[in-house]
Amino acid sequence: MDESAQGTTQSADGNQDVDILYLWKIPVDRTYVKSIIGVLKVVIAILSLIAFVCCASGRSDVCDKEFSSTYNYFEFVSISAFLTIISLWFFFVLTLHRRICFKLIPWVFVDLIYCVVYIIMYVIADIVLAAQTCGKGSNEAGAVFGFFTVAAFVAHAVFTFLQWRRSRTQATSESSPKPSPEYSAERNMESY
C-alpha cells in the first residue's frame, strides 16, 4: 500500500464527523480544509500576502522620509496576520488542537479573539495607509487589498462566533443536570 495515502478514517469530535486522511502517517483533517472557516483562512492569508507585497514594493526614499512608520506598521500587520493565519491553519488541519496537551485550550474562542485583534489592527493600518499613499499606486493597491482582508476577517469572525456560540449551547445542554424524578414517600416505602 502506498504510504502517502494510507486511507480515510471517520472519527467523532463532539457531534461532528471528521474526515481524517493519513499522509505519511500524519493526520490531515479534510473536513477542516473544506469548511468555510478553513477556506476563509486561506483567503485571508493570500490577501494579506498580496497587501504586504503591494505596500513593500511601493517603498521609495522620498516617501520613506515622511511616511516610513505608516508603511512599517502596515507591513507588520499584514505579514504577522499572514504568518498567524498560516500557522493556525496548519495547526487545525494537522489536528494538533486535539492532542492531549492542547485539549484544555478553547481554540474556537482563541480563533475569535485573534480575529477581532487583527480586524482592529488592519482597520487602523488601512485607514492610515489610504490617507498617506504618497501618490504611489502600489500603496493604494495595498490599502485596497487590506480592506478586502478586513472584510474576509469580519466574515471569519462571524462564522467563528457562530461556531463558538453553538459549541457553548451544546456544552450547557450536555452539562445541565437531568431532572430528578419526583420524590414520593409511598414509592420509597415500596422499595423496602
N, C-alpha and C positions, 0 to 999 in steps of 0.2 A: 504494500500500500504506500502511496506517495506520502511522505512525511509533511509536505507543505499543506496538505488539506486532509486532515485525519477524519473529519466528519462533523456533523452537526448534532448537538445535543440540546435538549429542551430542559431548562431548569426554571424553578419558580422563584421569583423575587417579590415577596408580598403576594399580591393578586395578579401581578403582571407576568406573562410568559416572556422569557428572554431567549433569544436565538443566539447560541454561542457557537462560533466556528473556531476550531483549533488550527492555527498556522504555526508549524514548527513548535508544537506544544505550548503555544502562547494563546490564551483565550481572547477572542475578538468578539465583541458584542455587536452583532449585525443589526439588532433591533435599535440600538442607540444611534448607529450610523445612519439609519433610515428615518429616525424620528425627527420631528420638527425642530426640537432643541439642538440635536446633533447637526442638522443641516444649517441652522442659523449660526452655530459656532463657526462652521466652515466659511459661511458668507461673511461673517464679521471679520474673520482672520484675513480673508482676501481683500476686503475693503480697507482694513487697517493697513495692510502692507502697501496697497496702491496709494493711500493717502500719505503714508510715510515717504514713499519713493517720489511722489509729486512734490512734496514740500522740500525734501532733501535735494532734489535736482534744481530747485529754484534759488539756491543759495548763491549770493554774489557779495563781493566786498563792499559795494555801495550800500546794499540793503542790510548787510550784517552789522554795520556800524550803528544803525538806528533800531533794527528790529530783531537782533540775534536772540534775545530772550524769548520773543514770541515764537520764532522758528524752533528754538531748542525745546520749549515746552510742548509744542505741538508734536515734534518728533518723538519726545519722550513718551507722551500719552499714546501715540499711535503704535510705536514699537513695543511698549510694555503691554498694551492691550493685545497685540498680535501674539506675543510670547505667552501671555497668561491664557488666552483662548486656546492656543495650540496645546499647551501643557495640560489644561483641563480636558480638552477633547480626547487626547491620548489616555489620560487618567481614567475617563469614563469608558472609552472604547476597549481598553485592555482590562476592564473590570477590576481595577485596583481599589476602587471605593468599596468593594465587597470583601476585601481582605480583613482579617481579624483586627489588625492594628488601626484600621481606618473606619470600622463599623460604628464607632461611637460618635463620629462627626456627622452632623446633619448636612449632608452635601447639597441637598436642594436649597437649603437656606443659605449656605455659603455661596452657591451659584447666584442666588438672588441678590445678595449683598454686593458681590463684586460687580454685578451688572449695574446696580444703582450707583456705585462709586465711579465706574467708568463712564456712565451717562453724564454725571456731573462734570467729571474732568474733561470729557470730549466736548460738551457744550461750551465750557469756558474756552478751551483751546480753539474751537471752531470760530466762535464769535471774534476772538482776538485776531486770529489769522485772517478771517474775512475782512476785518477792518484795516489790517496792515499788510496788504499783499505786495506793496511796493511796485505795483504795476506789472507784476510777473504773472503770466498765465498759469504757470505750474503751481504757484501758491494758491491761486483761485481754484484750480482743479483739486488741490489738496484739501481746501476748505469744503468744497462740494462733496468730495468723497468722505470727508469727515462727517458731514451732515447725514450722508447715506448710512455711515457706520452708526451714528446715533439712532437713526430710525431702526436699524437692524437690532441694536442693543435694546431699544424700547420693546420691540416685538419679542426678543428673547426674554426680557424681564417679565413681560405679561404672561408668556407661556410658562415660565418658571414659577411665577407667583401662583398661577392656577394649579400647577402640579404640586406646589408646596401646600396650598390650601386643601387640595384633595387628599394629600397624604396625612394632613392634620386631622381631617374629619374621619378618615379611616382609622387612624390611631385612637381617636377618642371613642369611636363606636366599638372598637375591639377591646378597649380597656375599661369601658363602662361596666359597673357591676350588674350582674344578672339579677333580675328581680327575684327575691326570695318568696317562696310560697307563703301564703297567709298562715299565721300561727293559729292552730286550733287545739284547744285542750283535749277535746274528745279524741281527735286523731292521735294526739300524743299519748293518751292513755291506752288507745287500741294497740299501739306498738309494744306495750309491755304485756 
